Amino acid sequence: MTNILISGASIAGTTTAYWLRRHGCTVTVVERAPAIREGGYKVDIRGAALTVIERMGLLDAVRARSTDMRIATHYDARGRRVATLDADLFGGRTGGDLEIMRGDLNELLYDLTRDDVEYVFDDSITAIAEDGTVTFERSEPRKFDLVVGADGAHSNTRRIAFGEESGFARDLGYYISICSVPNTLGLDREEAVHAAPGRTANVYSTRQDSGAKALFMWSSPPLDYDHRDVTGQKELLTRAMDGSGWQVPALLEAVRDANDFYFDSVTQIHMDRWSKGRVVLVGDAGYCASPASGQGTSLALVGAYVLAGELAAGGGTDGYERELRAFVEANQALGPANVKGMVIGSRAALWFQTRMIRLLPHLPGRDRMIERVAGPIARAANAITLKQYRE
Ligand SMILES: Cc1cc2nc3c(=O)[nH]c(=O)nc-3n(C[C@H](O)[C@H](O)[C@H](O)COP(=O)(O)OP(=O)(O)OC[C@H]3O[C@@H](n4cnc5c(N)ncnc54)[C@H](O)[C@@H]3O)c2cc1C
């Protein structure tokens, strides 16, 4: 396996490219977007994924670009402060865990690989033949030993090689929307949260951002909508948040002008196998854990490291599946559990959660409570011992 094509130049794609290069492969990356995608939202790097970042020599650079969030404050419908938590506790981070904007991480990974990996932007795979011949929307057909699908939860490579998304998607019963908004609340490395039964609004501003990001999550049965109709999606969000208090009406007003609007169901991808013939999937394409897990980025980093390492060490795609499966399962299990804490189902549950948040800093068993919040994520994030693959 020396000549490898990767579809997708985000976290999983660039990291796989880096490690395959280090193991001596020739790597081409095809990306549908016209350039490396900037911006996005903040993501966490935890546990074993930190080891991957360290082995790439990027730990200091990631630290230097970390969001540096300080606090998270909960507000009630009338805008009264309910409680303020330390940002790491709010985000379930322990030890050396880091938080960074997705675009910043992507840029670091791209810069690390751009000199010795061929990047083809503004293109996409249309077919993969059994002999490894790949056809593209724009480029001429080319032959590869292996095609790595790193093109996200709605993976094009997965559809071509394994079939329609509906066969692998597990809808968790929620929607999520996020976009840039003006920082009218004057937030400084902090987030402001308002939760109501069945829906949550959150706005934050990081160290790097002079503006802010508004994030909304709500429980909902599957919605029928056009994936290209952004105005229609903004309408669905507005309807879901209708009647909300706090700053939500003003945020929805600001959302109207946003040109980086993201809207999707909170869905996981579950597959019995991530490889078939000359195709293998990595990151969200093969095992999206959903934004609710908080572990999608770490899964992409660890998955990329293990895939490249096993291919180089002769374990092949079987070795990749064997090494990674339990880690993926442990992290995917976080999604359905976490989402219930992010969007509270009932008024009674909300009342209880508010009490707990208020009391948390003063409770005698505070450490036990913190362990209950952050412990499961920390255990899942460390649920793999990374091999040291020979280069
Ligand atoms: C709103 C939101 C909040 C999140 N919060 C967190 C968090 O707090 N912590 C965390 O760890 N994770 C979080 N995640 C998840 C995290 O962003 C993903 O799990 C992670 O980016 C996975 O990386 P990936 O490279 O597998 O896929 P993606 O980042 O989705 O990248 C896929 C790439 O493939 C490209 N592509 C798509 N189609 C094609 C095609 N046909 N041909 C070529 N290229 C294509 C895309 O343009 C993109 O560059 C969040 C995700 C969302 C959406």
The ligand as an SDF file (V2000), in Angstrom:
LIG
                    3D

 53 58  0  0  0  0  0  0  0  0999 V2000
  -21.6120   21.7290   15.7180 C   0  0  0  0  0  0  0  0  0  0  0  0
  -20.5540   20.7270   16.0430 C   0  0  0  0  0  0  0  0  0  0  0  0
  -19.9210   20.7670   17.2780 C   0  0  0  0  0  0  0  0  0  0  0  0
  -18.9050   19.8650   17.5760 C   0  0  0  0  0  0  0  0  0  0  0  0
  -18.3140   19.9120   18.7860 N   0  0  0  0  0  0  0  0  0  0  0  0
  -17.3090   19.0470   19.0610 C   0  0  0  0  0  0  0  0  0  0  0  0
  -16.6150   19.0800   20.3100 C   0  0  0  0  0  0  0  0  0  0  0  0
  -16.9020   19.8960   21.1850 O   0  0  0  0  0  0  0  0  0  0  0  0
  -15.6060   18.2140   20.5160 N   0  0  0  0  0  0  0  0  0  0  0  0
  -15.2310   17.3070   19.5480 C   0  0  0  0  0  0  0  0  0  0  0  0
  -14.2850   16.5620   19.7690 O   0  0  0  0  0  0  0  0  0  0  0  0
  -15.8650   17.2270   18.3840 N   0  0  0  0  0  0  0  0  0  0  0  0
  -16.9070   18.0750   18.1130 C   0  0  0  0  0  0  0  0  0  0  0  0
  -17.5490   17.9900   16.9140 N   0  0  0  0  0  0  0  0  0  0  0  0
  -17.2120   16.9070   15.9880 C   0  0  0  0  0  0  0  0  0  0  0  0
  -16.0000   17.1610   15.1610 C   0  0  0  0  0  0  0  0  0  0  0  0
  -16.0690   18.3720   14.4410 O   0  0  0  0  0  0  0  0  0  0  0  0
  -15.8890   16.0280   14.1560 C   0  0  0  0  0  0  0  0  0  0  0  0
  -16.0870   14.8050   14.8130 O   0  0  0  0  0  0  0  0  0  0  0  0
  -14.5150   16.0190   13.5590 C   0  0  0  0  0  0  0  0  0  0  0  0
  -14.3130   17.2300   12.8500 O   0  0  0  0  0  0  0  0  0  0  0  0
  -14.3640   14.8340   12.6070 C   0  0  0  0  0  0  0  0  0  0  0  0
  -13.4340   15.0920   11.6700 O   0  0  0  0  0  0  0  0  0  0  0  0
  -13.4930   14.3860   10.2490 P   0  0  0  0  0  0  0  0  0  0  0  0
  -12.2400   14.8300    9.5960 O   0  0  0  0  0  0  0  0  0  0  0  0
  -13.7720   12.9410   10.3880 O   0  0  0  0  0  0  0  0  0  0  0  0
  -14.7730   14.9950    9.4940 O   0  0  0  0  0  0  0  0  0  0  0  0
  -15.1270   16.4900    9.0990 P   0  0  0  0  0  0  0  0  0  0  0  0
  -14.4870   17.4480   10.0110 O   0  0  0  0  0  0  0  0  0  0  0  0
  -16.5990   16.5450    8.9310 O   0  0  0  0  0  0  0  0  0  0  0  0
  -14.4240   16.6870    7.6560 O   0  0  0  0  0  0  0  0  0  0  0  0
  -14.8590   16.1170    6.4810 C   0  0  0  0  0  0  0  0  0  0  0  0
  -14.0990   16.7800    5.3240 C   0  0  0  0  0  0  0  0  0  0  0  0
  -14.4580   16.1350    4.1240 O   0  0  0  0  0  0  0  0  0  0  0  0
  -14.7980   17.1020    3.1600 C   0  0  0  0  0  0  0  0  0  0  0  0
  -15.7310   16.4970    2.2200 N   0  0  0  0  0  0  0  0  0  0  0  0
  -17.0490   16.2740    2.3640 C   0  0  0  0  0  0  0  0  0  0  0  0
  -17.5550   15.6910    1.2850 N   0  0  0  0  0  0  0  0  0  0  0  0
  -16.5220   15.5200    0.4140 C   0  0  0  0  0  0  0  0  0  0  0  0
  -16.4070   14.9710   -0.8930 C   0  0  0  0  0  0  0  0  0  0  0  0
  -17.4780   14.5060   -1.5480 N   0  0  0  0  0  0  0  0  0  0  0  0
  -15.1890   14.9440   -1.4840 N   0  0  0  0  0  0  0  0  0  0  0  0
  -14.0870   15.4590   -0.8510 C   0  0  0  0  0  0  0  0  0  0  0  0
  -14.1450   16.0090    0.3800 N   0  0  0  0  0  0  0  0  0  0  0  0
  -15.3520   16.0280    1.0130 C   0  0  0  0  0  0  0  0  0  0  0  0
  -15.3800   18.2450    3.9370 C   0  0  0  0  0  0  0  0  0  0  0  0
  -15.3630   19.4700    3.2170 O   0  0  0  0  0  0  0  0  0  0  0  0
  -14.4460   18.2580    5.1400 C   0  0  0  0  0  0  0  0  0  0  0  0
  -13.2880   18.9980    4.8860 O   0  0  0  0  0  0  0  0  0  0  0  0
  -18.5550   18.8770   16.6170 C   0  0  0  0  0  0  0  0  0  0  0  0
  -19.1920   18.8300   15.3820 C   0  0  0  0  0  0  0  0  0  0  0  0
  -20.1870   19.7370   15.0780 C   0  0  0  0  0  0  0  0  0  0  0  0
  -20.8340   19.6650   13.7330 C   0  0  0  0  0  0  0  0  0  0  0  0
  1  2  1  0
  2  3  1  0
  2 52  2  0
  3  4  2  0
  4  5  1  0
  4 50  1  0
  5  6  2  0
  6  7  1  0
  6 13  1  0
  7  8  2  0
  7  9  1  0
  9 10  1  0
 10 11  2  0
 10 12  1  0
 12 13  2  0
 13 14  1  0
 14 15  1  0
 14 50  1  0
 15 16  1  0
 16 17  1  0
 16 18  1  0
 18 19  1  0
 18 20  1  0
 20 21  1  0
 20 22  1  0
 22 23  1  0
 23 24  1  0
 24 25  2  0
 24 26  1  0
 24 27  1  0
 27 28  1  0
 28 29  2  0
 28 30  1  0
 28 31  1  0
 31 32  1  0
 32 33  1  0
 33 34  1  0
 33 48  1  0
 34 35  1  0
 35 36  1  0
 35 46  1  0
 36 37  1  0
 36 45  1  0
 37 38  2  0
 38 39  1  0
 39 40  1  0
 39 45  2  0
 40 41  1  0
 40 42  2  0
 42 43  1  0
 43 44  2  0
 44 45  1  0
 46 47  1  0
 46 48  1  0
 48 49  1  0
 50 51  2  0
 51 52  1  0
 52 53  1  0
M  END
$$$$
